């Protein structure tokens, strides 16, 4: 006998698979990992602190 298949479930599974593959493609094309974003933010903050540390104070007139 043939196996009984719920067509709605198969359709949903197919849709999920297509959505997941589209999301993976977009992530590879545009995205960055959480660790990459965190590292970039830390480097930016460190550069800002270094720049502020080298700023000269002006004399008040």
TIBATOR-239428 format. One record per residue: x, y, z of N, C-alpha, C, O in turn; residue number from 1; residue in three letters. Coordinates in Angstrom, 1 decimal, decimal comma. Layout:
SITE   n_px   n_py   n_pz  ca_px  ca_py  ca_pz   c_px   c_py   c_pz   o_px   o_py   o_pz num residu
SITE      X      Y      Z      X      Y      Z      X      Y      Z      X      Y      Z NUM    ALA
...
This chain:
SITE   n_px   n_py   n_pz  ca_px  ca_py  ca_pz   c_px   c_py   c_pz   o_px   o_py   o_pz num residu
SITE    0,8   -1,2    0,0    0,0    0,0    0,0    0,9    1,2    0,0    2,0    1,2    0,4   1    UNK
SITE    0,3    2,3   -0,5    1,0    3,6   -0,6    0,9    4,3    0,8    0,0    4,1    1,6   2    UNK
SITE    1,9    5,1    1,1    1,9    5,8    2,3    1,0    7,0    2,2    1,0    7,7    1,2   3    UNK
SITE    0,2    7,3    3,2   -0,7    8,4    3,2    0,2    9,7    3,6    0,9    9,7    4,6   4    UNK
SITE    0,0   10,7    2,8    0,8   11,9    2,9   -0,2   13,1    3,1   -1,2   13,2    2,3   5    UNK
SITE    0,1   13,9    4,0   -0,7   15,1    4,2   -0,2   16,2    3,3    1,0   16,7    3,5   6    UNK
SITE   -0,9   16,6    2,3   -0,4   17,5    1,3   -0,1   18,9    1,8    0,8   19,5    1,4   7    UNK
SITE   -0,9   19,3    2,8   -0,7   20,6    3,4    0,7   20,6    4,1    1,4   21,6    4,0   8    UNK
SITE    1,0   19,6    4,8    2,2   19,5    5,6    3,4   19,5    4,6    4,5   20,1    4,8   9    UNK
SITE    3,3   18,8    3,5    4,3   18,7    2,5    4,5   20,1    1,9    5,7   20,5    1,6  10    UNK
SITE    3,5   20,8    1,6    3,5   22,1    1,0    4,2   23,1    2,0    5,1   23,9    1,5  11    UNK
SITE    3,9   23,0    3,2    4,5   23,9    4,2    6,0   23,5    4,3    6,8   24,4    4,5  12    UNK
SITE    6,3   22,3    4,3    7,7   21,9    4,4    8,5   22,4    3,2    9,7   22,8    3,4  13    UNK
SITE    7,9   22,3    2,1    8,6   22,8    0,8    8,8   24,3    0,9    9,9   24,8    0,5  14    UNK
SITE    7,8   25,0    1,4    7,9   26,4    1,5    9,0   26,8    2,5    9,8   27,7    2,3  15    UNK
SITE    9,0   26,1    3,7   10,1   26,4    4,7   11,5   26,1    4,1   12,4   26,9    4,4  16    UNK
SITE   11,6   25,1    3,3   12,9   24,7    2,8   13,4   25,8    1,8   14,5   26,2    1,8  17    UNK
SITE   12,4   26,3    1,0   12,7   27,3    0,0   13,1   28,6    0,7   14,0   29,3    0,3  18    UNK
SITE   12,3   29,0    1,8   12,6   30,2    2,5   14,0   30,1    3,2   14,7   31,1    3,2  19    UNK
SITE   14,3   29,0    3,7   15,6   28,8    4,4   16,7   28,9    3,4   17,7   29,5    3,8  20    UNK
SITE   16,6   28,4    2,3   17,7   28,5    1,3   17,8   29,9    0,8   19,0   30,4    0,6  21    UNK
SITE   16,7   30,6    0,7   16,8   32,1    0,3   17,5   32,9    1,4   18,3   33,8    1,1  22    UNK
SITE   17,1   32,6    2,6   17,7   33,3    3,8   19,2   33,0    3,9   20,0   33,9    4,2  23    UNK
SITE   19,6   31,7    3,6   21,0   31,4    3,7   21,8   32,1    2,6   22,9   32,6    2,8  24    UNK
SITE   21,2   32,2    1,4   21,8   32,9    0,3   22,0   34,4    0,7   23,1   35,0    0,4  25    UNK
SITE   21,0   35,0    1,2   21,1   36,4    1,6   22,1   36,7    2,7   22,8   37,6    2,7  26    UNK
SITE   22,1   35,7    3,7   23,1   35,9    4,8   24,5   35,8    4,2   25,4   36,5    4,7  27    UNK
SITE   24,8   34,9    3,3   26,1   34,8    2,7   26,4   36,0    1,9   27,6   36,4    1,8  28    UNK
SITE   25,5   36,6    1,2   25,7   37,7    0,4   25,8   39,1    1,1   26,7   39,9    0,9  29    UNK
SITE   25,0   39,3    2,1   24,9   40,6    2,8   25,3   40,5    4,3   25,8   41,5    4,8  30    UNK
SITE   25,1   39,4    4,9   25,1   39,4    6,4   26,5   39,2    7,0   27,5   38,9    6,3  31    UNK
SITE   26,6   39,5    8,2   27,8   39,3    9,0   27,3   38,5   10,3   26,2   38,6   10,7  32    UNK
SITE   28,2   37,8   10,8   27,9   37,0   12,0   27,9   37,9   13,2   28,4   39,1   13,1  33    UNK
SITE   27,3   37,5   14,3   27,2   38,3   15,5   28,6   38,6   16,0   28,8   39,7   16,5  34    UNK
SITE   29,5   37,7   15,9   30,8   37,9   16,4   31,5   39,0   15,5   32,3   39,8   16,1  35    UNK
SITE   31,3   39,0   14,2   31,9   40,0   13,4   31,4   41,4   13,7   32,1   42,4   13,8  36    UNK
SITE   30,1   41,5   14,0   29,5   42,8   14,4   30,0   43,3   15,7   30,4   44,4   15,9  37    UNK
SITE   30,2   42,3   16,6   30,7   42,6   18,0   32,2   43,1   17,9   32,5   44,1   18,6  38    UNK
SITE   33,0   42,4   17,1   34,4   42,8   16,9   34,5   44,2   16,3   35,3   45,0   16,7  39    UNK
SITE   33,7   44,4   15,3   33,7   45,7   14,6   33,3   46,9   15,5   33,9   47,9   15,5  40    UNK
SITE   32,3   46,6   16,4   31,9   47,6   17,3   33,0   47,9   18,3   33,2   49,1   18,7  41    UNK
SITE   33,6   46,9   18,8   34,7   47,0   19,8   35,9   47,8   19,2   36,4   48,7   19,9  42    UNK
SITE   36,2   47,5   18,0   37,3   48,2   17,3   37,0   49,7   17,1   37,8   50,6   17,3  43    UNK
SITE   35,7   50,0   16,8   35,3   51,3   16,6   35,3   52,1   17,9   35,8   53,3   17,9  44    UNK
SITE   34,9   51,5   18,9   34,9   52,2   20,2   36,3   52,4   20,7   36,6   53,5   21,3  45    UNK
SITE   37,2   51,5   20,5   38,6   51,6   20,9   39,3   52,7   20,1   40,0   53,5   20,6  46    UNK
SITE   39,0   52,8   18,8   39,5   53,9   18,0   39,0   55,3   18,4   39,8   56,2   18,5  47    UNK
SITE   37,7   55,3   18,8   37,2   56,6   19,3   37,8   57,0   20,6   38,1   58,2   20,8  48    UNK
SITE   38,1   56,0   21,5   38,7   56,3   22,8   40,2   56,8   22,5   40,6   57,7   23,2  49    UNK
SITE   40,9   56,2   21,6   42,2   56,6   21,3   42,3   58,0   20,7   43,2   58,8   21,1  50    UNK
SITE   41,3   58,3   19,9   41,3   59,6   19,3   41,0   60,7   20,3   41,6   61,7   20,4  51    UNK
SITE   40,0   60,4   21,2   39,7   61,3   22,3   40,9   61,5   23,3   41,1   62,6   23,8  52    UNK
SITE   41,7   60,5   23,4   42,8   60,5   24,3   43,9   61,4   23,8   44,7   62,0   24,6  53    UNK
SITE   44,0   61,6   22,5   45,0   62,4   21,9   44,6   63,8   21,7   45,4   64,7   21,2  54    UNK
SITE   43,4   64,1   22,0   42,8   65,5   21,8   43,5   66,5   22,8   43,7   66,2   24,0  55    UNK
SITE   43,9   67,6   22,2   44,5   68,6   23,1   43,5   69,5   23,7   42,4   69,8   23,1  56    UNK
SITE   43,7   69,9   24,9   42,8   70,8   25,6   43,2   72,2   25,2   44,3   72,6   25,1  57    UNK
SITE   42,1   73,0   25,0   42,3   74,4   24,6   42,3   75,3   25,9   41,6   75,0   26,8  58    UNK
SITE   43,1   76,3   25,8   43,1   77,2   26,9   41,9   78,2   26,9   41,5   78,6   25,8  59    UNK
SITE   41,3   78,4   28,0   40,1   79,3   28,0   40,6   80,7   28,0   41,6   81,1   28,7  60    UNK
SITE   40,0   81,6   27,2   40,4   83,0   27,1   39,6   83,9   28,0   39,8   85,1   28,1  61    UNK
